[in-house]
Structure formats: structure tokens, C-alpha cells
């Protein structure tokens, strides 16, 4: 029996992991469990607290504007503090501290502040990713990204249980309980994980090179530390960079975890606020199947085909969602299943491809530049998205489909090389 378990491809994938990569994955559930639950109802909670659609757009826009600033400096901060220290400090600020501010917020200004603080995660979007991938090879990276997604998505199956809590106690009381659990769990995870982390090999080299340098001297090197030169010289990286930015722009719009998805399902499709959590279970269940049985069976060298397939399925889902007749829960389930299937195939393979084509000491700068470009463009979209949603909610999904379509065209350019 034990041997049969060891022979499972997903188990073999986990056995590949070593060092920081393994530590990152092992502690992921303590973050993933509360994140999955509290974020699903966050936008509904904010609206229940009296925030209008237009004001929701202001919160999103302010968040992306701050994300642009934090992303701009994220690579520099990561190189200056080291991957380990930057991850620890900014994870604590971006999650437990930000969630606490959401918990005590009673006004638009406080929700804006909470969102701004939460966007300090743009620093750890660089530093944590480097902890995950820098001491790993391509096969380990693919396995790590896939297992990370398995963990977070499998935990999403408990979203319907959150719906039962909401049905019994209402959105406000339930969401506050979810946030308290998140603060405790995430803080514990960050303390334990930091104790087991070691600085990456490239991180140590950069820290030694920068030893004795003041922060002002680091600033003189520029925030992106050689990223532009690498983009000029590496055409594969240039195309992957563009696809990553385009895809990231879809996340605050029509993506499943955006602040518009749940409100659209409840307000415009007429799905009950407690029942809508079933869609969270469908999203998690379908993606879990993809991560457990499909992705491990796809050879690591064949990354372009699953990336294109995943993008195409997401486009079909985004076009279909606005066409669902009111009250048709079955069609909503089908659309979510299609989207999650595509998203589940796309993410681990594209993340691995991006990591592979951005090797070197300038990788922190590359990831920082990606996040900065995404945040700036998302801020522009965010400011207007609230007004667009209030006027024509369905167009949020059509714009998402357009961005995904542009990603497909960009990927085809890479495919033909």
C-alpha cells in the first residue's frame, strides 16, 4: 500500500522538492486555508458595510496604485534585505496586519488603507517566489507550483462550509470570524516558516556584493537591477513578460477571485449569497482534479500546449458568463468549471516557463518590473472598473476575455519561434 502511494505521480512530484522549496510548500496550508475563505466573501462584506459599486472601484484603483509603488521597489528591497528577511517582514504586514485593518474598518477610507497595506504583498510576490524557485531546477519548479496550487485549491473545497456559516450568521459576522482565523493562522505560519528558511544561493551572493552599501547606494543601481537589459537580449523573456502582464490584468476584473465575480453572481444572476459558495466548491474541485491527475502527466518539456489550452478555455468561460440567464445555477457551475479547468492548466506551466527564461541575478528586477507594469495598468483599469460595473456589469467579463485573447496571440508568437 505504501509503495502504491509512493508511485503516485503527485507523490513523486513532492519527493522532488528540497530545501526552501519544500519548506515553502509544507507551510502553505496555514496561509491557504484562511485566505480561501475570507477573500471569497471580502467584496460582499465591504458592500454590506455600505460601500457602493463606484466606491468599490475607488478601493480597487487605490490598491493598484499602491501596488505599483510597492512593486517598483520590490526587487530592490528583496536584494537589499535578502529573500528570507524581506519575505518575513512584508508577509506579516501584507496579511495579518492588513486583515486586522479590514476587521476594524468602518469607512471607505479605512478600507482603502487596508487595501494599500495588503498590497505590500507585492514585495513578497518577488521575495517568496525567489525563495521557492532559486535553489530548484525546472522539474522541481513545475512540481512546486503545481503542488502549491493543489494545496490552495483543495482547501477551497471548504468554501461551501463557509456558506453555511454565512447563511446562519450573515455576511458581516461570518466574515469577521473568517478574518480573525486568518490573522492567527497566517502569523503562526510566517513565524514557523521563517525559522526553517535559509537564504538562497543567489540571495547570499547578492547580499555579499551589497555588504556595507547604504540604501541610497542601492537606489542608485535602479529599482529593476538589469531587468531591461535582460528583456532586450532575451526575446523569450520579453514575450513571457508581456503575457504575464496581460494575464495579471484579468485578475481584478472577471477572474473568479476578483471583487466583481461574487457580486455579479448574486446581484445580476440572482444566486443566493449563501448558495454562491457552491461555485467556490466547483472552482476548487475542478482545479484539484487538474492539479492531481492532469498536470503531473504532462511532460515538463511540453509547456506551450497546456498554456495555450488553458488560456483558450478561460476565454470561452469569460464570454459565456455574461450570457447566462438569470437564476441558471447549472450554467454558472458549468462556466466556473470551464474557467477553473483552464486556469488550473495554465498557471503552473506558465509560472515555470517564466522562471526558466529569467535565470540570473537580475530575476528579482524582472519580477519587480512585471509587478510594477501590472500595477500601473491595473490602477488605470481599477479606477474605471467600478463605474463600468455599475453601468454595464457584463462588460467586465468581455474585457477579461479580450485580455486573455491577446495573451493567446502573444503565446503563439513564442510558439512559432
N, C-alpha and C positions, 0 to 999 in steps of 0.2 A: 504493500500500500504506500509506504513511504517512498519507494522507488518510483512508483507511478506518479506521485505528486511532484517529485523532482524532475520527471521527464516532461511535465507540462511546460510549454514554451514560455508562459508568463513567469513561471518559477525560475526557469533558466535565465530569463532576462534579469530578474532580480539578483541572481547569483553572480552576474557580471559586475555588479556595482561595487565600488571600493571607496574608501576614504570619505572625503567631503560629499561626494555624490551620493553615497549610501546614507550618510548622516542626514542630508537634506531630505531624502525620500522617507526615511524612517519616521521623522518628526512631522511630516506633512499633515497627517490626520488631525493633530491638535490645532492646526490652523484651518484645515479644510472643513471640518465638521461645523464649527460656528459660522464660518464665512458663508457657506452654502445656505444656511438657514436665515441668517439675519439680512443678507443682501437681497434675498428674494422678495422680502416684504418691505425693504427700506423705502422705496419710492412711494408705496401705498401709505406707509407710516408718515412720511413727510407731508403727503397730501392730506391725510387725516388731521394733521396738526395745523391745517389751514393754509398751506402753500398752494397757489394756483398753478395752472399749466405754464403761464408766462413766467412766473417766479421760479418754477422748476427749471426752465430754460436758463434763467439767470444763475441758478446754483450750478448747473452743468457747465455753463460758459466760464464762470469764475473758477471752477475746478480745473478746467483745461488750461486756463490762462496761468494759474499757479503751477500746473503740471509742466507747462512749457518752461517756466523759470527753473523749477527743480530738475527737470530733465537736462537743461542747459549745463548745469553744474554737476550733474550726477557722475559723469565719468571722471571729472577732476577730483571730486570728493572721494570716490572709490579708490583712485590711485593714491591720494594723499593719506587717507586713513587706513587703507588696506581693505581687502574684500570682507574679511571677517568682522572687523570693528564697524565698518560702515553698515553692514547688514544688521548687526545687533542694535546699534543706536537708532537707525532710521526705521527699522521694523517696529520697535517699541513706540516710536512717535506716530507712525503712519496707521497703526492698527489699534492697540489698546487705548492710547491717548485720544485718537480721533473718534473712536467709537464712544468713549466716555463723553466727549463733547456732543455727539449726536444724542446721547442719552439725556443730557440736561438741556438740550436746545428747546427753546420755546418761541423762537422768532426766525425770520428769514435770515437775518444777519448771523445768528448762531449756526444755522445750517450751512451757510456759506463758509464760515470759519472751520467747521468740522470737515467740510469737503476739501478745503485748502490743505488742512493738516493731513488728511488722508492721502493727499497726492504727494506727500513726502515719500510715498512708496515708489516714486519714480527713481529715487536713489537706489533702493533695494531691487528695483527692476533690473538694474545693471549689476549691482554687487552680488545679489543672491544668485542670479543666473551664472555669473562667473564662478561662484563657489560650486555650482552644480556641474559646470562643463569643463573648466580649465584643466583639471587633472585627469580628464576622461578622454577616451578615444571615441570615434564616431559611433561604434556599436553601443558603447556604454551611454552615450548621449541619447541615442534613439530610445534605448531601454528606459533611461531615467525619465525622459519626457513622457513616454507612454505610461509608465507606472505612476508618475505624479498625477497624470490625468485620470488614471484608473481610481486612485485614492480619492481625489476630489469629487469625481463624478459618482462613484459608488456611494459616497456619503450623501450625495444629492437625492438618493432614493428615499431618504427620510423626510424630504420636503413635504410629502402629503401628511406626515405626522405633525409637522408644523401647522399645516392647515387645520388639523383638529384642534390645536391649541388656539388658533385664531378664531375658529367657529365658537369655541367655548368662552373665550375671554375678550375677543375683539382685537383689532389690529394693533392698537396703541399698547395695551397691557402686554400682549404676547410679544410684540417686537422689543419692548423694553426688557423683557425676560431674556430674549434671544441675545440682546446686546450685552447684558451682564455676563451671561455664559461665555460669550466671545472674548470679553476682556480677560476673564480668568484663564481660559484655555490658551489663548494666544500668548499671554505673558509667561505662563508656565513653559510653553513650547520654546519661546525665544531664550529663556534662561538656560534650559537644559541643552538645547542645540548649540548655543554659543560655547558651552563648556566642552563639547566634543569636537567642535570645528578646529581645523588648523589652517593657517594662511596658505593659499595656493602657491605653487612653484613660481608662476609668473608674478603673482602678487608680491612675493618676497623679493624677487628681483627688482621690481619697480620701487618697493619701499627702500631697498638698499641704495638704489640710484638717487632717490629723492631725500635720503637721510640728511638731516641738517637744513633742508630747504624750508624757508618760511612760506606761508600760504600765498603771500604776494608773489613769490618767485614761481610758485605753481601756476598762478593766474597768468603770468607772462607766457607760459607754454601754450596757452589757449585751452578752451574747455573740451575740445574734441581730440586732442593729442594724436595727430597723424591720421585721423579718420578720412579727411578729404583726399589726402594723397593715396590712401588705400582704395578709395572709391574710384579715383581716376585710373588707377593701374589695374583694377580687378573688375572686369565687366560683369562677371557672375555676381559679385557682391553688389554692384550698382543696381542690377535688376532685382536681386533679392531684397535690397534696401527699399526700393520703390514698392514692391509687393507688400512688404511688412507695413509700410506706412499706410497704403491704401486699405489693407485689411484692418488695421487698428482703428481707422476712421469709421468702420462699420459698427464697432463695439458699443459706442454710446447712442447709436441710432436704433436700428431694428433688431439687433442681436438679442438673444434670449435673456441675457443678464442686464440689458440696458434699463434705464429708468422709464422707458416708454412701453416696454413689452407687456408687463403685467397690467398697467392701466388701460392699454388698448384692448386686452382680452376681457377685462371686466366692464369697462365703460362703453365700448363700441361693439363687442361681440356678445355682451350680456352674460358672461360667465360669472358665477358667484365668486366672491372674494375668497371663500374657503376652498371651493371646488377648484379654483385655478391652480392650486398647489399640485393637483394631479398632473398638470403639464410639467411641473418640475420633476415628478417621478418618471414620466415618459422620457424627458430630456436626459435624465441621468441613466435610466435603464438602457436606452438605445446606445448611448455613448459607451456605457460599460461593456456591452456586447462587442462593440467595435474595438475597444482597447484590449479586451481579454482574448478575443478569438480571431480578429481580422488583422489588426496591425502587426502582432508578433509573427504572422505568417507571411507578411510582405517582406521580401529581401531588402536589406538596408541600402543596397546599391540602386534599387529601383524607387527613387523618391519622387520623381517628377509625375508619374502616372497617378499615384494617390493624391498628390497635391492638387492636380487639375480636377480629378474626380470629386474631391471634397469641395472645392470652390463651386463647381457646377451644381452640385446638389443643394448647396446653400442658396444659390441664385434662384433655383426653382422654388424653394421654400419661401423666399422673401417676396417673390412675385405672387405666390399663391395665398399668403396670409391675408392681404387686403381684400381678396376676393371671397373670403369665407362668409357665407350668410350668417346673420345674427342668430346666436344660440346653437350653432352647429358645432358642438363639442367634438364630435368624431373627426371632423375635418381639421379642427385646431390640433387635435392629437396627431393626425397624420402629418400636418405641416411641421410640427415640432419634432416629430420623429425623423423626418427627412432632413431638417436643418441639423439636428444633433448628429445624425449619421455622417453628413458631410463635414461638419466641424470636427468630429472625432477623428476622421481620416486625415484631414488637413493639418491639424495643429502639431502633433509630434514630428511628422515628417518635415514640415517646413521649418520648425524650430531647429531641428537637427541640421538641415541644409544651411540655414543662416549661420549657425555656429561653425560648421565646417568651412564655409567660404570666408570667414572673418578671423582666421587664425592670426595670432601675434599679439604684441604688446599694445597695439592700438585698438584692440577689441573693445575695451571699456569706452573709448571715444566713439566707436562705431555705434554701439548700443545707445550711448548717450545722445548721439546725433539722431538716431531713429526715433527715440522717445521725444526729443525736442521738436522735430519736424511734425510728428504726430500730434503733439500737444498744441502747437501753434495752429495747425489746420483744424484740429478738433475744437479749439476755442472759438474760431470763426463760425464753425458749424453749430457749436453749442449755443452761442448767443441767439441764433435764429431758430434753432430747432424747437424751442418751446412755443414760439409763435406759429411755426409751421404745423406743429402737432395740434395746437388749438384750432387752427383754421382748416387743416386737411390732414388728419392723423394718418391716413393710408400712405401718403407720400413719403413718410419716414421709411417705410419698407421698400418703396420703389427706389429711393436714393441709395439705400443699402444694397439692393440688387445691382444697381449701376456700378457702385464701387467694387463689388465682387466681380462683376463682368470685366472691369478694367484690370483687375488682378489676374484674371484668366488670360487676357491678351498679353500682359507682361510676362506671364509664365510661359506662354507659347514662344515668345522671343527667346527665352532661355532654353526652351526645349529644342529649338531649331539649331542651336549652336553645336 
